[in-house]
Amino acid sequence: MAKKAVNLSIDAELLARAKAARLNLSALLEHALSEQVRAEQERRWRQENKSAIEAANGFAEEHGIFGEDYRSF
């Protein structure tokens, strides 16, 4: 995966503490950013599909789940 250099502003004291703790700032940012992007994509997907999800849940409540009578759990 290609990496790209970026400029960021961060609280100086926090940066000093992170460096003292020998934390990998690039890895931490990448992980946090990845989680935020995933969460935002999930939020948008749920919002875009809200009516279909509600319709499917309503159908399941009214008619039950396919194969429900045959499952063993």
SULKA-V80844 format. One record per backbone hydrogen bond with DSSP energy under -0.5 kcal/mol. NH is the residue of the N-H (numbers start at 0). CO is the residue of the C=O. Records with the same first field share a line. If there is no record, write none. Layout:
# SULKA-V80844
NH=CO ; CO
This chain:
# SULKA-V80844
14=10
15=11
16=12
17=13
18=14
19=15
20=16
21=18
22=17
24=22
27=23
28=24
29=25
30=26
31=27
32=28
33=29
34=30
35=31
36=32
37=33
38=34
39=35
40=36
41=37
42=38
43=39
44=40
45=41
46=42
47=43
48=44
49=46
52=48
53=49
54=50
55=51
56=52
57=53
58=54
59=55
60=56
61=57
62=58
63=59
67=64
69=66
70=66 ; 67
